[in-house]
């Protein structure tokens, strides 16, 4: 809840935000949803949907991999 509150506050103020994904001990380069491990992403926006889903829109500065889980372009 604390992190979500911070995201919403900074998004409302149009402040620059970043997320970093962890590095997995198994050495995987991407996680199950296609995010690169040990990589920084720019947060473009954070929104709560009418169904309660909380979405964070990210941009990969490299622009090569794609998020593939729920709410993705292909979802």
C-alpha positions, 0 to 999 in steps of 0.5 A: 500500500505504501509503494502504491500510494507513492506511485499515485502521488508522484504520477499525479505530480508528473514526476520522473519514476523508475523501477528496477527488477531483481536479478534472479539466482538461477541466472534467467535473463527475463522473468515469466512476464518478459521483463528483463532481470536486473534492469531499470524501467521508466514508469510512465503512469500508475492507474487503478482500474474500476475493477480494482486492478492496479496497473503500472505502465513501464517503458523499457529504455532498450525497447527490445523485450515485451511484457507478455502477462495480463494487460499486455499488448497481446492480452 
